[in-house]
């Protein structure tokens, strides 16, 4: 986003990037939790649960990609070392 665009929007882009990076970290954590859950699930309905968890993991990964793209569009750097 260019300087004029930032002025028109009237927001602090650095603060927005910080919030987006927090959301990015949350999406990665959610992705990991669904993904690892699909690896360790047990029980009679295991196959159905795995399918559902993988779908959720895929959605979370897509969300993370969207956030990273937006951060880059705003001239920021996506979170490299989440803690």
C-alpha positions as CSV (number, residue, x, y, z in Angstrom):
1,X,0.0,0.0,0.0
2,X,1.4,3.3,-1.0
3,X,1.8,6.5,1.1
4,X,-1.4,8.1,-0.3
5,X,-3.3,4.9,0.2
6,X,-2.3,4.8,3.8
7,X,-3.3,8.4,4.3
8,X,-6.7,7.8,2.7
9,X,-7.4,4.8,4.9
10,X,-6.3,6.7,8.0
11,X,-4.9,3.8,10.0
12,X,-1.6,3.1,11.5
13,X,-0.3,0.4,9.2
14,X,2.4,-0.7,11.6
15,X,-0.3,-1.4,14.2
16,X,-2.4,-3.2,11.6
17,X,0.6,-5.4,10.6
18,X,1.2,-6.3,14.3
19,X,-2.5,-7.4,14.7
20,X,-2.3,-9.3,11.4
21,X,0.9,-11.1,12.6
22,X,-0.8,-12.1,15.8
23,X,-3.7,-13.5,13.8
24,X,-1.1,-15.3,11.5
25,X,0.5,-17.0,14.6
26,X,-3.0,-18.1,15.7
27,X,-3.8,-19.6,12.3
28,X,-0.5,-21.5,12.3
29,X,-1.2,-22.8,15.8
30,X,-4.7,-23.9,14.8
31,X,-3.3,-25.5,11.6
32,X,-0.8,-27.5,13.7
33,X,-3.4,-28.6,16.3
34,X,-5.7,-29.9,13.6
35,X,-2.9,-31.5,11.7
36,X,-1.3,-33.3,14.7
37,X,-4.8,-34.3,15.9
38,X,-5.3,-36.1,12.6
39,X,-2.1,-37.9,13.1
40,X,-2.9,-39.3,16.6
41,X,-6.6,-39.8,16.5
42,X,-7.8,-43.3,17.5
43,X,-11.2,-45.0,17.7
44,X,-13.9,-46.6,15.7
45,X,-14.7,-43.4,13.7
46,X,-11.0,-42.6,13.1
47,X,-11.2,-42.3,9.3
48,X,-14.1,-39.8,9.5
49,X,-12.4,-37.8,12.2
50,X,-9.2,-37.7,10.2
51,X,-11.0,-36.4,7.2
52,X,-12.7,-33.7,9.2
53,X,-9.5,-32.6,11.0
54,X,-7.5,-32.5,7.7
55,X,-10.2,-30.3,6.2
56,X,-10.0,-27.9,9.1
57,X,-6.2,-27.9,8.9
58,X,-6.4,-27.0,5.2
59,X,-8.7,-24.1,6.0
60,X,-6.4,-22.8,8.7
61,X,-3.4,-23.0,6.4
62,X,-5.4,-21.1,3.7
63,X,-6.2,-18.4,6.2
64,X,-2.5,-18.1,7.2
65,X,-1.6,-17.7,3.5
66,X,-4.2,-14.9,3.2
67,X,-2.9,-13.1,6.2
68,X,0.7,-13.4,5.0
69,X,-0.3,-12.0,1.6
70,X,-2.0,-9.0,3.2
71,X,0.9,-8.3,5.5
72,X,3.2,-8.3,2.4
73,X,0.8,-6.0,0.5
74,X,1.0,-3.6,3.4
75,X,4.7,-3.5,3.2
76,X,5.3,-5.6,6.4
77,X,7.0,-8.8,7.1
78,X,5.1,-11.9,8.1
79,X,6.0,-13.3,11.5
80,X,9.1,-15.4,11.1
81,X,9.6,-16.6,14.7
82,X,6.3,-17.2,16.4
83,X,6.5,-17.7,20.2
